[in-house]
Amino acid sequence: MSVWNEIQNKLNIVDVIADYIPVKQMGSTYKAVCPFHKDKNPSLIISVEKNLWHCFGCGAGGDLFAFVSQYENIDKASSLKKLAKKAGVELPTLNQKERIENKQELTNFELGLKYLDWVGNIYHKILLKILNTRSHPVSQYCLERGLTIETIEKFKLGYAFNQNTVLDLAKKHNLSLDLLEQISVLKTSTQGKQDKFKDRLTIPIFDSLNKIRGFTARVLPYDKSERPKYLNSTQSDWFNKSELWYGLNFNQKAIRVAKKAILVEGNMDVIAASQKNLNITLASQGTSFTTEQLKILNRLVKTIWLAFDNDEAGRISSNKLFLESSKLGFEIYKLVIPKKYKDLDEYLNTDFPQKVDYETDLKTMPYLDYAINENLLELQSQELQIQKNTITKILELLEFSDKITVEDVIQKMSKITTKSVNAIESLLPKNNYKNTKNDNFKESISENTNHNEFLVRYQNLISLIAKESDFEFSSIPKSKLVTLNNLFLICSNLLPELSSFKNFEDYFNQNVELLKLIVESITTSKVVFIKALRLNINSFVQNILFEENLSLAYQEIQQNLSGL
């Protein structure tokens, strides 16, 4: 018996999930409100017999390891360690010889992570020692920013001396200087290797598994040189800023519970928010957010509040992020920071001496309403060109919005400007959804697909076409098999979740227990369910199937559905 099976046999999947969320028994199964999407009704079902769970709302599912891994945002190996401890199962350990024989010796990447942790500890210990002297400029800076010792320890803040501290210690301990340069804590100059960060406050950048992947280092107020205010680790295998959220390791549980995240520009905003108990805040590595970052966030929440700085750069960045987020179907609000404050940090530290309750203390507006409100004077201007330019600027934010939202915004601007709806609609950019036809199938899919929703439809459809008696692949009738293969062809282009499967048979055999669970848990009339499913798929797919072979496959699926 594998250690995975031993743990599953010793733990009750319901008890494991109930440690994280409330679970209620309903008949032979258990149900819960899913923590992985905005779920109002219990959409997550649990089967004790099969040791599996599945959510009909977002498509998440799997065994108890998968639940812990997704809920805590940790890898499966980490969930194994956590559940092994809970089950009282001792995990086998490998000594160095066995690791080498099994090709599990410490890789260059793993060693780099150890070095990063070592460097982070050095900086942190230096700062803690400096804080004992209140008159030191670094201590004064921390006091001025309101940083408590608890915050400094939580975020592992540090200080880099204005000398080659890391280089000297690395030589003393015979560490690889080349690897230390690869992880961006040393650099090569005309004088040879030097410490990259000198005379700066250091902020370690953690990944979601709480491992240091790099640093942001800030100059202190007394520094009057022309050095850049912030210096970051360079892009590397360890530090990929397009995939890192600052604060995710600290705040992911609170974000799941709140079902929303506040996005800010800087790391210090996250730290300041944390001190006010506002633990749902994240920052990217710079104001440029990437699709990869937003996809990571999309697994946690569907609602975001934007809280960028109150300056022109902040407004431009907010608009860009709004557009990027709209592609992925986020519900986007603006956290309103009074204009007298430059950023969230200053706002929180001035108006909230104690803790902040985000539900009652902070004001938010739907982002498009905020955009209209911010440009109210321009929209009401007597100068036609100013009015026209402002209308166009707001319409550009609608590029990835649905028709109802577009209509709503146009009607609101029509009332404010006294211009007709048709006149405003005529200013819609040519690349608006009404006039766009993307000839690149995969690009269109990547920009317009809600992967999780489509995966739910796919799994449910398969479970209905392949009835319980068909849960042996060889027993599926050929007529149904054609339909299922065609459906898999379409979905494999839509869903990264399916990319690891060779074909439909491979997918079916690896997910047969989950498909059984879906079939057994459907209580709605199958006729009603199929009609609703067909409408959903129709509205979603009709605008993206441009290639003839995929269109034909889709038509065949529709014909087969009609006969069910």
C-alpha positions as CSV (number, residue, x, y, z in Angstrom):
1,M,0.0,0.0,0.0
2,S,1.4,3.4,-1.0
3,V,1.6,6.1,1.7
4,W,-1.0,8.1,-0.2
5,N,-3.5,5.2,0.1
6,E,-2.6,4.6,3.7
7,I,-3.4,8.2,4.6
8,Q,-6.7,8.1,2.7
9,N,-7.7,4.9,4.5
10,K,-7.0,6.5,7.9
11,L,-8.7,9.9,7.3
12,N,-12.3,10.6,6.6
13,I,-12.5,13.0,3.7
14,V,-15.6,14.7,5.2
15,D,-13.6,15.4,8.5
16,V,-10.7,16.8,6.5
17,I,-12.8,19.2,4.5
18,A,-14.9,20.1,7.6
19,D,-11.7,21.3,9.2
20,Y,-11.7,24.1,6.6
21,I,-15.4,24.8,5.8
22,P,-18.9,23.9,7.3
23,V,-20.2,20.6,5.9
24,K,-23.8,19.2,6.1
25,Q,-25.1,15.7,5.4
26,M,-27.8,15.5,2.7
27,G,-28.9,11.9,2.1
28,S,-26.0,9.6,1.2
29,T,-23.7,12.5,0.4
30,Y,-22.3,15.6,2.1
31,K,-22.6,19.1,0.8
32,A,-20.8,22.4,1.4
33,V,-20.6,26.0,0.1
34,C,-17.6,25.9,-2.2
35,P,-14.6,28.0,-1.0
36,F,-13.1,28.2,-4.5
37,H,-15.7,30.5,-6.1
38,K,-18.5,32.9,-5.2
39,D,-20.9,30.2,-4.1
40,K,-24.3,31.0,-2.4
41,N,-25.8,27.6,-2.4
42,P,-24.0,24.3,-1.5
43,S,-22.4,23.3,-4.8
44,L,-19.7,21.1,-3.4
45,I,-20.5,17.5,-2.9
46,I,-18.5,14.9,-1.0
47,S,-18.6,11.1,-1.3
48,V,-17.2,9.2,1.6
49,E,-17.4,5.9,-0.2
50,K,-15.3,7.2,-3.2
51,N,-13.1,9.5,-1.1
52,L,-13.8,12.3,-3.7
53,W,-15.3,15.8,-3.8
54,H,-16.6,17.8,-6.7
55,C,-18.1,21.4,-7.1
56,F,-20.8,21.9,-9.7
57,G,-20.2,25.6,-9.5
58,C,-16.6,26.0,-10.5
59,G,-15.5,22.5,-11.6
60,A,-13.0,22.0,-8.8
61,G,-12.7,18.4,-7.5
62,G,-10.5,15.5,-6.6
63,D,-9.4,13.7,-3.4
64,L,-8.6,15.0,0.0
65,F,-5.0,15.9,-1.0
66,A,-6.4,18.0,-3.9
67,F,-8.7,19.9,-1.5
68,V,-6.0,20.8,1.0
69,S,-3.6,21.7,-1.8
70,Q,-6.2,24.1,-3.4
71,Y,-7.5,25.5,-0.2
72,E,-4.1,26.3,1.2
73,N,-2.6,27.0,-2.2
74,I,0.3,24.5,-1.6
75,D,1.7,21.8,-3.8
76,K,0.5,18.2,-3.5
77,A,3.7,17.1,-1.8
78,S,3.1,19.7,1.0
79,S,-0.5,18.5,1.4
80,L,0.9,15.0,1.8
81,K,3.1,16.1,4.6
82,K,0.3,18.0,6.3
83,L,-2.2,15.1,6.1
84,A,0.4,12.5,7.0
85,K,0.9,14.3,10.3
86,K,-2.9,14.4,10.8
87,A,-3.2,10.7,10.1
88,G,-0.2,9.8,12.3
89,V,1.6,8.2,9.3
90,E,5.3,8.5,9.1
91,L,6.7,9.5,5.8
92,P,9.7,7.6,4.5
93,T,12.9,9.7,4.4
94,L,15.8,9.3,2.1
95,N,19.4,9.7,3.3
96,Q,21.9,11.5,1.0
97,K,23.1,8.3,-0.6
98,E,19.5,7.2,-1.4
99,R,18.7,10.6,-2.8
100,I,21.6,10.4,-5.2
101,E,20.7,6.8,-6.2
102,N,17.1,7.9,-6.8
103,K,18.3,11.0,-8.7
104,Q,16.8,13.2,-6.0
105,E,20.0,15.0,-5.1
106,L,19.6,18.7,-4.3
107,T,19.1,20.5,-7.6
108,N,20.6,23.9,-8.5
109,F,17.2,25.4,-8.1
110,E,16.7,23.9,-4.7
111,L,20.1,25.1,-3.5
112,G,19.3,28.6,-4.8
113,L,16.1,28.6,-2.6
114,K,18.2,27.6,0.4
115,Y,20.7,30.5,-0.4
116,L,17.8,33.0,-0.7
117,D,16.5,31.9,2.7
118,W,20.0,32.2,4.1
119,V,20.4,35.7,2.7
120,G,17.0,36.8,4.0
121,N,17.9,35.6,7.5
122,I,21.1,37.7,7.4
123,Y,19.3,40.9,6.4
124,H,16.6,40.3,8.9
125,K,19.0,39.7,11.8
126,I,20.9,42.8,10.9
127,L,17.7,44.9,11.1
128,L,16.6,43.4,14.4
129,K,20.0,44.2,15.9
130,I,19.8,47.8,14.6
131,L,16.4,48.3,16.1
132,N,17.9,48.1,19.6
133,T,19.4,51.5,18.9
134,R,16.4,53.9,18.5
135,S,18.6,56.8,17.3
136,H,19.9,54.8,14.3
137,P,18.5,56.3,11.0
138,V,17.1,52.8,10.0
139,S,15.2,52.6,13.3
140,Q,13.9,56.1,12.8
141,Y,12.6,55.2,9.4
142,C,10.8,52.1,10.7
143,L,9.2,54.2,13.5
144,E,8.1,56.9,11.0
145,R,6.4,54.2,8.9
146,G,4.7,52.8,11.9
147,L,6.3,49.4,11.5
148,T,5.9,47.3,14.7
149,I,8.4,44.6,15.7
150,E,5.6,42.1,15.0
151,T,5.2,43.4,11.4
152,I,9.0,43.4,10.8
153,E,9.2,39.8,12.0
154,K,6.1,38.6,10.1
155,F,7.3,40.1,6.7
156,K,10.9,39.3,7.6
157,L,12.0,42.8,6.7
158,G,15.8,43.4,6.8
159,Y,18.6,45.8,6.2
160,A,21.6,45.5,3.9
161,F,24.8,47.2,5.2
162,N,26.7,49.5,2.9
163,Q,29.4,46.8,2.5
164,N,29.9,43.3,1.1
165,T,28.2,41.4,3.9
166,V,26.8,38.6,1.9
167,L,30.0,38.2,-0.2
168,D,32.2,38.0,2.9
169,L,30.0,35.5,4.7
170,A,29.6,33.4,1.5
171,K,33.4,33.2,1.2
172,K,33.7,32.3,4.9
173,H,31.2,29.4,4.4
174,N,32.6,28.3,1.0
175,L,29.3,28.9,-0.8
176,S,29.0,29.2,-4.6
177,L,29.5,32.8,-5.5
178,D,28.2,32.1,-9.1
179,L,24.9,30.7,-7.7
180,L,24.6,33.7,-5.4
181,E,24.9,35.9,-8.4
182,Q,22.4,33.8,-10.3
183,I,19.8,34.4,-7.5
184,S,20.6,38.1,-7.7
185,V,22.1,38.9,-4.3
186,L,25.6,39.4,-5.8
187,K,26.6,41.2,-8.9
188,T,29.8,41.6,-10.9
189,S,31.3,45.1,-11.3
190,T,34.6,46.5,-12.4
191,Q,35.9,45.7,-8.9
192,G,34.8,42.1,-9.1
193,K,31.9,40.5,-7.3
194,Q,29.9,42.8,-4.9
195,D,26.7,42.7,-2.9
196,K,23.8,43.8,-5.0
197,F,21.9,45.4,-2.2
198,K,23.7,48.0,-0.1
199,D,22.4,50.5,2.5
200,R,18.8,49.6,1.8
201,L,15.7,48.2,3.6
202,T,15.1,44.7,2.2
203,I,11.7,43.2,1.6
204,P,11.8,39.5,0.8
205,I,9.4,38.4,-1.9
206,F,7.8,35.1,-1.0
207,D,5.9,32.7,-3.3
208,S,2.6,31.1,-2.2
209,L,4.5,28.3,-0.5
210,N,6.3,30.8,1.8
211,K,9.7,30.4,0.1
212,I,11.8,33.5,-0.6
213,R,12.2,34.0,-4.4
214,G,13.9,37.4,-4.4
215,F,14.0,40.8,-2.8
216,T,12.9,44.4,-3.2
217,A,15.2,46.9,-1.6
218,R,14.4,50.5,-0.8
219,V,16.8,53.4,-0.2
220,L,16.2,55.3,3.1
221,P,15.2,59.0,3.4
222,Y,18.6,60.2,4.4
223,D,20.1,58.8,1.1
224,K,20.4,61.9,-1.1
225,S,22.2,60.1,-3.9
226,E,20.7,59.5,-7.3
227,R,20.3,55.8,-6.8
228,P,16.9,54.4,-7.8
229,K,14.4,54.4,-5.0
230,Y,13.7,50.7,-5.4
231,L,16.0,47.9,-6.6
232,N,14.6,44.5,-7.4
233,S,16.0,41.1,-8.0
234,T,16.6,40.5,-11.7
235,Q,14.4,38.1,-13.6
236,S,15.6,34.5,-13.1
237,D,14.4,30.9,-12.6
238,W,13.9,31.8,-9.0
239,F,12.3,35.3,-9.5
240,N,9.7,35.5,-12.2
241,K,7.8,38.7,-11.3
242,S,5.0,37.9,-13.7
243,E,3.9,35.0,-11.6
244,L,4.4,36.4,-8.1
245,W,1.9,38.2,-5.9
246,Y,3.4,40.0,-2.9
247,G,1.4,39.1,0.2
248,L,-0.2,35.9,-1.2
249,N,1.6,33.6,1.2
250,F,0.3,35.7,4.2
251,N,-3.2,36.5,2.9
252,Q,-4.5,33.7,0.8
253,K,-6.7,32.2,3.5
254,A,-8.3,35.5,4.4
255,I,-8.8,36.3,0.7
256,R,-10.7,32.9,0.2
257,V,-12.9,33.7,3.2
258,A,-13.6,37.3,2.1
259,K,-14.1,36.1,-1.5
260,K,-12.3,39.3,-2.7
261,A,-8.8,40.8,-2.9
262,I,-7.6,44.4,-2.8
263,L,-4.9,45.1,-5.4
264,V,-2.3,47.8,-4.6
265,E,0.8,49.2,-6.3
266,G,3.5,48.7,-3.6
267,N,4.7,46.2,-1.1
268,M,4.6,48.8,1.7
269,D,0.8,49.2,1.0
270,V,0.4,45.5,1.7
271,I,2.4,45.8,4.9
272,A,0.5,48.9,6.0
273,A,-2.8,47.2,5.3
274,S,-1.7,44.1,7.3
275,Q,-1.1,46.3,10.4
276,K,-4.7,47.5,10.2
277,N,-5.9,43.9,10.0
278,L,-6.8,44.4,6.3
279,N,-5.4,41.0,5.3
280,I,-6.9,40.7,1.8
281,T,-4.3,42.9,0.1
282,L,-1.9,41.9,-2.7
283,A,0.7,43.8,-4.8
284,S,2.4,42.8,-8.0
285,Q,6.1,43.4,-8.7
286,G,5.5,46.8,-10.3
287,T,2.4,48.4,-11.6
288,S,2.3,46.2,-14.7
289,F,0.0,43.2,-14.0
290,T,0.3,40.2,-16.2
291,T,-2.3,37.7,-17.5
292,E,-0.4,34.9,-15.6
293,Q,-0.8,36.8,-12.3
294,L,-4.5,37.4,-12.9
295,K,-5.0,33.7,-13.7
296,I,-3.4,32.7,-10.4
297,L,-5.7,35.2,-8.7
298,N,-8.7,33.9,-10.6
299,R,-8.3,30.5,-8.9
300,L,-8.8,32.2,-5.5
301,V,-11.5,34.9,-6.1
302,K,-13.7,36.5,-8.8
303,T,-14.0,39.9,-7.1
304,I,-11.2,42.5,-6.9
305,W,-11.0,46.0,-5.5
306,L,-8.4,48.3,-7.1
307,A,-6.6,50.6,-4.7
308,F,-3.8,52.2,-6.8
309,D,-2.2,55.6,-6.0
310,N,-4.2,58.8,-6.4
311,D,-2.1,60.1,-9.2
312,E,-2.2,60.0,-13.0
313,A,0.1,57.0,-13.2
314,G,-2.2,55.2,-10.7
315,R,-5.2,56.0,-12.8
316,I,-3.6,54.8,-16.0
317,S,-2.5,51.5,-14.3
318,S,-6.0,51.0,-12.9
319,N,-7.5,51.3,-16.3
320,K,-5.0,48.8,-17.8
321,L,-5.7,46.4,-15.0
322,F,-9.4,46.8,-15.4
323,L,-9.2,45.8,-19.0
324,E,-6.9,42.8,-18.3
325,S,-9.2,41.6,-15.5
326,S,-12.3,42.1,-17.7
327,K,-10.9,39.5,-20.1
328,L,-11.0,36.9,-17.3
329,G,-14.5,37.7,-16.0
330,F,-13.5,39.4,-12.7
331,E,-16.1,41.6,-10.9
332,I,-14.1,44.8,-10.5
333,Y,-14.6,47.6,-8.0
334,K,-12.6,50.8,-7.2
335,L,-11.7,51.2,-3.5
336,V,-12.2,54.9,-3.1
337,I,-9.2,56.7,-1.5
338,P,-10.0,60.3,-0.6
339,K,-8.2,62.7,-2.9
340,K,-6.2,64.3,-0.1
341,Y,-4.2,61.1,0.4
342,K,-1.6,59.9,-2.1
343,D,-2.1,56.2,-1.6
344,L,-3.7,53.5,0.6
345,D,-0.8,53.4,3.0
346,E,-1.3,57.1,3.9
347,Y,-5.1,56.8,4.0
348,L,-5.0,53.9,6.4
349,N,-2.4,55.4,8.7
350,T,-4.2,58.7,8.9
351,D,-7.9,57.8,9.1
352,F,-7.7,54.5,10.9
353,P,-5.7,54.6,14.1
354,Q,-6.8,51.0,15.0
355,K,-8.1,48.2,12.8
356,V,-10.0,48.4,9.6
357,D,-13.2,46.5,8.8
358,Y,-13.3,46.4,5.0
359,E,-17.0,45.6,5.0
360,T,-18.0,48.8,6.8
361,D,-15.1,51.2,6.9
362,L,-14.1,51.3,3.2
363,K,-16.1,52.8,0.3
364,T,-16.1,51.0,-3.0
365,M,-17.8,51.6,-6.4
366,P,-18.2,49.4,-9.5
367,Y,-15.2,50.4,-11.5
368,L,-17.1,51.7,-14.5
369,D,-19.4,53.9,-12.3
370,Y,-16.2,55.2,-10.7
371,A,-14.7,56.1,-14.1
372,I,-17.9,58.0,-15.0
373,N,-17.9,59.8,-11.6
374,E,-14.3,60.7,-11.9
375,N,-14.9,62.3,-15.3
376,L,-18.2,64.0,-14.4
377,L,-17.1,67.6,-15.0
378,E,-15.6,66.7,-18.4
379,L,-18.8,64.8,-19.4
380,Q,-20.8,67.9,-18.4
381,S,-18.4,70.3,-20.2
382,Q,-19.9,72.9,-22.6
383,E,-16.9,72.3,-24.9
384,L,-17.9,69.5,-27.3
385,Q,-14.4,68.2,-28.0
386,I,-13.7,67.7,-24.2
387,Q,-17.0,65.9,-23.9
388,K,-16.4,63.8,-26.9
389,N,-12.8,62.8,-25.8
390,T,-14.1,61.9,-22.4
391,I,-16.9,59.7,-23.7
392,T,-14.4,57.9,-26.0
393,K,-12.0,57.4,-23.1
394,I,-14.7,55.7,-21.0
395,L,-16.0,53.6,-24.0
396,E,-12.5,52.2,-24.4
397,L,-12.9,50.5,-21.1
398,L,-15.8,48.4,-22.5
399,E,-13.6,46.4,-24.9
400,F,-14.3,43.1,-23.0
401,S,-17.6,44.0,-21.4
402,D,-20.9,42.2,-22.1
403,K,-23.7,43.9,-24.1
404,I,-25.8,44.7,-20.9
405,T,-22.8,46.5,-19.3
406,V,-22.1,48.4,-22.5
407,E,-25.7,49.5,-22.8
408,D,-25.9,50.5,-19.1
409,V,-22.7,52.7,-19.4
410,I,-24.0,54.3,-22.6
411,Q,-27.3,55.1,-21.0
412,K,-25.7,56.7,-18.0
413,M,-23.5,58.9,-20.1
414,S,-26.4,59.8,-22.3
415,K,-28.3,61.2,-19.2
416,I,-25.2,63.1,-18.0
417,T,-24.2,64.6,-21.4
418,T,-27.8,64.9,-22.8
419,K,-26.5,63.3,-26.0
420,S,-28.5,60.5,-27.5
421,V,-27.7,56.8,-27.0
422,N,-27.2,56.3,-30.7
423,A,-24.8,59.2,-30.9
424,I,-22.7,57.9,-28.0
425,E,-22.8,54.3,-29.4
426,S,-21.4,55.6,-32.7
427,L,-18.2,56.5,-30.8
428,L,-17.6,52.9,-29.8
429,P,-14.1,51.8,-30.8
430,K,-13.9,49.7,-34.0
431,N,-12.3,46.9,-32.0
432,N,-15.3,46.7,-29.7
433,Y,-16.9,43.3,-29.3
434,K,-19.7,44.3,-31.8
435,N,-17.2,44.6,-34.6
436,T,-14.5,42.1,-33.6
437,K,-14.0,38.7,-35.2
438,N,-10.8,37.0,-34.1
439,D,-9.6,34.6,-36.8
440,N,-7.2,33.0,-34.4
441,F,-9.1,30.3,-32.6
442,K,-6.8,29.7,-29.7
443,E,-6.1,33.4,-29.2
444,S,-9.9,34.0,-29.1
445,I,-10.4,31.2,-26.6
446,S,-7.6,32.4,-24.3
447,E,-9.1,35.9,-24.2
448,N,-12.8,35.0,-23.7
449,T,-13.0,31.6,-22.0
450,N,-13.9,31.1,-18.4
451,H,-12.0,27.8,-18.2
452,N,-13.5,26.5,-14.9
453,E,-17.1,27.1,-16.1
454,F,-16.5,25.3,-19.3
455,L,-14.8,22.4,-17.5
456,V,-18.0,22.0,-15.3
457,R,-20.2,21.9,-18.4
458,Y,-17.8,19.4,-20.0
459,Q,-17.7,17.1,-17.1
460,N,-21.5,17.2,-16.5
461,L,-22.2,16.7,-20.2
462,I,-19.9,13.6,-20.3
463,S,-21.6,12.2,-17.1
464,L,-25.0,12.5,-18.7
465,I,-24.1,11.1,-22.1
466,A,-22.1,8.2,-20.5
467,K,-24.7,6.9,-18.1
468,E,-23.7,4.7,-15.2
469,S,-24.0,1.5,-17.2
470,D,-21.4,3.0,-19.6
471,F,-18.6,3.4,-17.0
472,E,-16.4,0.9,-18.8
473,F,-14.8,2.6,-21.7
474,S,-15.3,-0.4,-23.9
475,S,-19.1,-0.4,-23.3
476,I,-19.7,3.2,-24.6
477,P,-21.7,2.9,-27.8
478,K,-19.8,4.0,-30.9
479,S,-22.4,6.7,-31.6
480,K,-21.8,8.3,-28.2
481,L,-18.1,7.8,-28.5
482,V,-18.0,10.0,-31.7
483,T,-19.8,12.8,-29.8
484,L,-17.5,12.5,-26.8
485,N,-14.3,12.5,-28.9
486,N,-15.5,15.6,-30.7
487,L,-16.4,17.3,-27.5
488,F,-12.9,16.5,-26.1
489,L,-11.3,17.9,-29.3
490,I,-13.1,21.2,-28.7
491,C,-12.5,21.3,-25.0
492,S,-8.8,20.4,-25.2
493,N,-8.3,23.6,-27.1
494,L,-10.2,25.5,-24.4
495,L,-8.9,24.1,-21.2
496,P,-5.3,23.8,-20.0
497,E,-6.7,21.3,-17.5
498,L,-7.1,18.8,-20.4
499,S,-3.7,19.3,-22.0
500,S,-2.1,16.5,-20.0
501,F,-4.5,13.9,-21.5
502,K,-3.6,12.2,-24.8
503,N,-7.3,11.8,-25.9
504,F,-10.8,11.3,-24.5
505,E,-10.1,7.7,-23.5
506,D,-7.2,8.7,-21.4
507,Y,-9.2,11.4,-19.8
508,F,-12.2,9.1,-19.2
509,N,-10.1,6.3,-17.5
510,Q,-8.3,8.7,-15.2
511,N,-11.5,10.5,-14.1
512,V,-14.0,7.6,-14.1
513,E,-14.6,7.8,-10.3
514,L,-15.2,11.5,-10.4
515,L,-17.7,11.1,-13.4
516,K,-19.6,8.5,-11.4
517,L,-19.9,10.9,-8.5
518,I,-21.3,13.6,-10.7
519,V,-23.9,11.2,-12.2
520,E,-25.0,10.0,-8.8
521,S,-25.3,13.5,-7.4
522,I,-27.5,15.0,-10.2
523,T,-31.0,15.4,-8.8
524,T,-32.4,17.8,-11.5
525,S,-34.4,16.4,-14.3
526,K,-32.0,15.3,-17.0
527,V,-34.2,16.9,-19.7
528,V,-34.2,20.3,-18.0
529,F,-30.5,20.0,-17.3
530,I,-29.7,19.2,-20.9
531,K,-31.8,22.1,-22.2
532,A,-30.0,24.5,-19.9
533,L,-26.6,23.1,-20.7
534,R,-27.3,23.4,-24.4
535,L,-28.3,27.0,-24.1
536,N,-25.1,27.8,-22.0
537,I,-22.8,26.1,-24.5
538,N,-24.6,27.7,-27.4
539,S,-24.2,31.2,-26.0
540,F,-20.6,30.6,-25.2
541,V,-19.3,28.7,-28.2
542,Q,-21.1,30.2,-31.1
543,N,-18.8,33.2,-31.3
544,I,-15.5,31.4,-31.1
545,L,-15.8,28.3,-33.4
546,F,-14.5,29.8,-36.6
547,E,-12.7,26.8,-38.0
548,E,-14.9,24.6,-40.2
549,N,-13.9,21.2,-38.7
550,L,-14.7,22.5,-35.2
551,S,-18.0,24.0,-36.3
552,L,-19.0,20.7,-37.8
553,A,-18.0,18.8,-34.6
554,Y,-20.1,21.2,-32.6
555,Q,-23.1,20.8,-34.8
556,E,-22.8,17.0,-34.4
557,I,-22.7,17.4,-30.6
558,Q,-25.9,19.5,-30.8
559,Q,-27.7,16.9,-32.8
560,N,-26.7,14.2,-30.4
561,L,-27.9,16.3,-27.5
562,S,-31.2,16.8,-29.1
563,G,-31.8,13.1,-29.0
564,L,-31.2,12.8,-25.3
